[in-house]
């Protein structure tokens, strides 16, 4: 008997958490954050508490209440029982941690498969124990980069590494000597098992996994085939067939799995999207525009980067991108400047365009990995963006020369760029689909109206987009052993 249990991703976008379990072993297929469910409780100024994130999420039912999967320190930090504090009851979840399950040889997952590096598929990894993670090499690199530059803090940023928390006493020099705090221990690397496309790896007795490259809006995306107790489960992750990157899936097409689990974000759509049409529409708009062209899209979407870059180049303009996108490219061995593009240098900290302004945002200054950055020798500091990138006054001086990657959360740069009203703003990502996004849409229009941008479109963003998801016309459901959904 093989059981499939869905702890997320059903009747929602993302949040995938699928447990495949047989009598010999088990594997989670993704362990993602659910934006829709988190947005029911949290917003910009109402967030989970830093050192109590797991408690807050589990209490609200956003994390599955399961034994044998979570880190010991998120359930209860080491040393709490020795501290004179009235809060121990808040750390007693009643769950068995992963470490204890391993020690006592009770049930725990043997592995986790991460299909790609989007947060709605890997965002809850930080709360899990040190379970082996199977994914592509690119996904591992991208998750590390996202941890470094993705505005994540505390536990949320521990996708590829983790630091155990323990309760410790403050020293004599503290304001309250002898009082207690939660402190981080030495950084540790998670256990990654790199899946090559078409390769099969053993997880446990009668439990194997094979990964295959697929097309999606982020590099390194994979589907997988899990063989459990002579049954085959095909899990596509997020997949699309209209992007520019289309790997050879002939080895997958020949399979006859007992169950296929796929995303159905656009299951009812009849007309397929086309990334080439996005490029053509962008180019047409760019060529008709006299002022600055600004395009908003997710900085992790490297395929949309290619589309915008090509549309800009074919229109005779210089494409300028977010420094976080340039950092992702660099982690994959690519240099945004050698590819004919540039990077926007945002004013930060003292707002002087001084190298010292970027000490805490090293990716905004250069392309080097955070681990390679030298604080001791100024000559070794990577300041590529400061030297080669484009500053707001460069773009303000000649707006007709550029296509600027500018998502809504970077709109403060408009105050420095002050684009002419002949400029246009394009949203090259999905339209609002929940109340929180609709509120942001209203604010976006306020910004565009203030700068007289898109006046011909009633100050609304021009929408040019192709989905990151798959479109299918038929949906097949096959029962295999026990199929269940849990909230």
Buried (B, 14 or more C-beta within 10 A) or exposed (E): EBBBBBBBBEEBBBBBBBBBBBEBBBBBBBBBBBBBBBEBBBEEEEBBEEBBBBBBBBBBEBBBBBBBBBBBBBBBBBBBEEBEEEEEEEBEBEBBBBBBBBEEEEBBBBBBBBBBBBBBBBBBBBBBBBBBBBBBEBBBBBBBBBBBBBEBEBBBBBBBBBBBBBBBBBEEEEEEEEEBBBBBEEEEEBEBBBBBBEEEBEBBEBBBBBBBBBBBBBBBBBBBBBBBBEBBBBBBBBBBEBBBBEEEBEEBEEEEBBBBBBBEBBBEBEEBBEBEBBBBBBBEBBEEBEBBBBBBBBBBBBBBBBBBBBBBBBBEBBBBBBBBBBBBBBBBEBEBBEBEBBBBBBBBEEEEBEEEBBBEBBBBBBBBBEEEBEEEEEEEBBBBBBEBBBBBEBBBEEBBBBBBBBBBEBBEBBEBBBBBEBBBBBBBBBEBEEEBBEEBBEEBBEBBBEBEBBEEEEBBBBEBBBBBBBBBEEEEEEEBBEBEEEE
